[in-house]
Amino acid sequence: CLVVGGGDMAIETALALSREPGTTVTLAHRGDKFDRCKPDNFEALEAAQQAKRLRVLTGCKPAEVGEDFVQLEIASHAPEKLPNDFVFVCIGGELPTAWLKKIGIEVKTMRGEAFPQAQP
């Protein structure tokens, strides 16, 4: 799975997912460093990365989300296509509805809240 974001919620989500047996986790952050997170979260992230429980990509953003893959634009090297089943978007306090629509994900509103729906 892919976790997108650079704050505490993204890091905590990636760490929790990385503890699940058989789960491959990539954390993609558009910035070049994690400067908006708690020190404890940063230390746990570094430890998980050293233990090879998750992969961290900085200077990175998703360019395309497919049914079973995600295409990433990475500043430090060529774009990368990863096999992927789930994307967790942890990019701020507001729903990323416009961004999700821009990359081709249909968003339905239910009871006043937006929920992304996979495209057939």
C-alpha positions in Angstrom: 0.0 0.0 0.0 1.0 3.6 -0.5 0.6 6.3 2.2 0.8 9.9 0.9 1.8 12.7 3.2 4.5 14.1 5.4 2.9 14.9 8.8 2.1 12.9 11.9 -1.0 11.2 10.5 0.8 9.9 7.4 3.7 8.7 9.5 1.5 7.0 12.1 -0.6 5.4 9.3 2.5 4.1 7.6 4.0 2.7 10.8 0.7 1.0 11.8 0.4 -0.6 8.3 4.0 -1.7 8.4 3.4 -3.8 11.5 0.9 -6.0 9.6 2.5 -9.2 8.5 2.8 -9.5 4.7 2.2 -5.8 4.1 4.5 -3.8 1.9 4.3 -0.1 2.7 5.7 2.9 0.9 5.4 6.4 2.4 5.5 9.2 -0.3 6.2 12.7 0.8 6.4 15.7 -1.6 8.9 17.5 0.6 12.6 16.7 1.0 12.3 16.1 4.8 9.8 15.4 7.5 9.7 18.8 9.4 6.1 18.8 10.5 6.0 15.7 12.6 6.7 14.9 16.3 10.2 13.8 17.1 9.0 10.5 18.4 7.2 9.8 15.1 10.3 10.7 13.1 12.5 8.4 15.2 10.0 5.5 14.8 9.9 6.2 11.1 13.7 6.0 10.8 13.7 2.8 12.9 11.0 1.1 10.7 12.9 2.2 7.6 16.2 0.7 8.9 14.4 -2.5 9.8 13.1 -2.6 6.2 9.5 -2.6 7.4 8.6 0.3 5.1 10.1 2.4 2.3 10.2 6.2 2.4 10.3 8.3 -0.7 10.8 12.1 -0.4 10.5 14.6 -3.2 7.8 12.3 -4.5 4.1 12.6 -5.6 1.6 10.2 -7.1 1.0 10.9 -10.8 -1.5 8.1 -11.5 -3.4 5.6 -9.4 -4.6 2.5 -11.2 -6.6 -0.5 -10.1 -3.4 -2.4 -9.0 -0.6 0.1 -9.3 0.5 3.6 -8.6 2.8 5.7 -10.8 5.1 8.0 -8.7 7.0 11.1 -9.9 10.2 11.2 -7.9 12.5 14.2 -7.9 15.7 12.2 -7.3 15.2 9.7 -10.1 13.0 8.4 -12.9 9.3 7.9 -12.3 8.4 4.6 -10.7 5.4 2.3 -11.1 4.7 0.3 -8.0 2.3 -2.6 -7.6 -0.4 -1.4 -5.2 -3.7 -2.3 -3.7 -4.5 0.6 -1.4 -3.7 4.3 -1.2 -4.0 6.2 2.1 -4.0 10.0 1.6 -3.0 11.9 4.7 -2.3 15.3 3.3 -4.1 17.8 5.6 -7.1 18.8 7.6 -9.3 19.3 4.6 -10.6 16.6 2.4 -8.4 16.2 -0.8 -11.6 16.1 -3.0 -10.3 18.3 -5.8 -7.0 16.4 -5.9 -8.7 13.0 -6.0 -11.0 14.2 -8.8 -8.0 15.5 -10.7 -6.2 12.1 -10.7 -9.4 10.4 -11.9 -11.0 9.1 -8.7 -14.8 9.6 -8.5 -15.9 11.2 -5.2 -19.4 10.6 -3.9 -21.0 12.7 -1.2 -22.9 10.8 1.5 -24.4 12.5 4.6 -22.5 15.6 3.8 -19.1 13.9 3.6 -17.1 13.0 0.5 -16.0 9.4 0.0 -13.7 8.4 -2.9 -15.0 5.6 -5.1 -12.8 3.4 -7.3 -13.3 3.9 -11.1 -14.5 0.8 -12.9 
